[in-house]
Amino acid sequence: MFVIENNEFDSHLIAPRAGRVSFDEKCDIQGLGAEILKRARVLDYDFVSLAVRDNHPPLIENFILVGTIVEFVSDRDSLAAQTSRARSRYKLRAMSEDQWPEIERLLQFGGSTRFSNDPNISVAKRLEHKLAMLRRYQSVCPDLFNIAYNDGTAIGYQASTVTADHGLRFYEIAIAPEYRKGFAALNLLDAAISSHQHSYGGQRQVVTSIYEDNKASLDFFTGLGMQPMEAPTHHYHLWIKQRQEQTTGK
């Protein structure tokens, strides 16, 4: 009916032992909250997460809803027609190891994540997790991670990766507030599109995931002609150790 798998990436970054719940789409996940908590305790998890694709977020006992993601899709050529029209005002550089301090400074300007709405996660921990994700993507697709500079100062970055069938996925874009109307975002996206076209010419699908409470990003990407796909995905967290301590008074 459901299984809890070890989430090696989130373990130690988010909790000492983190798990991920996967389940048969036919099962009633809404009624399994108590059973998942019981199983997670037996398996000695500190934290587990699950994701449900549905038009409306179900209420799952013991879990907190931490975010809803809307997937958007577009054709690469259609997007390029939009991004290439923006005047190039900034110098773009491919990400390199010596630039991580600049990325850390710009992290605060990125979009929200499922950890942003979890009261158990500090801002510092959330940014640490995002930085680790960026490092992972940069190691896999270094040609799809660029930084924008204005007079020698880093003012934004954009990280992308490729999907299982080699389409382009925009993962994260962060721009300092004072430069958000100066084409920096469009210049960075255009660079990613050009790099993807060079390396994966035949696959033209572009996708991105946006949290539904991020109105600025929703407006930006729909303005570029990207369209929502299927039902949204709702993300949930369950903290086992905190719940046990609250119950026992320890």
Phi, psi and omega in degrees: 000311174209157176225152174248118181254148179293130177260092186296327182291315182284336179298132182078325174288316183253318180206156181306319179224109184248143180232166178230130181269128171239149187207159177292133182299338182278346184279156180273087183296334182299331182261011185252006184303314181294320180292323177295317178301316180299314180294320181297323178295316180299321182275001175064041174273146174270331190204138172224153179232158173210158180231137182232125175265117182197158178293331180228142182288121177288155175270116184245120183306136177079340182267152172249136176282121186247359178164152177236127183255136173251127178270134178241151182221152176203166172276136184301320182292323178294319177295317181300326178297331178276311186290329183287348180281344182285133180293136180282106182252348187234152176276129179253138178230138174294143182298138175223167188300326183285356183262001181300324176301327178289322176297317179300323179292327184270351183306323183299341182265001179282177181283169178288162175230180179293344178274346181295328184258013179261114183295347180274355184248125177285161177301318181298319180293320179298316180291326177297319179295316180296320178299319178296322177296317179297319178297321179297312182294323180294326180290330181274317184229070183298335180281356181248025180228112184231153178240139178259137181238144172233114183052042176085357180254129177292125183242356179178165177215163175217128180242133178230168174215186178245149179281176181301328179259022173073020170286173181264131175240118171286118180267306187212140172224133181224126181230132175303138188309320184289354181244014185281356176243019184246027175071006182300316181298316180295320178299317181293317178295321179297322178296319178296317179298316180296318179295319179295318179298322180292320185269330185228053189312320187285334183266115190250005180280138176237133179229159172205157180243130184229132176290137189294344177271000179265076187298323182299316179290320177302314180294320182296311185283327174292328176296336176273000177095007178285143185244143179293145180251134168046205179276153177290165179248126182258132183252137184231149175235147174227122178258112186280310185294318178298320180294321179294319179294322180293325182288319184271345181081012181276000000 
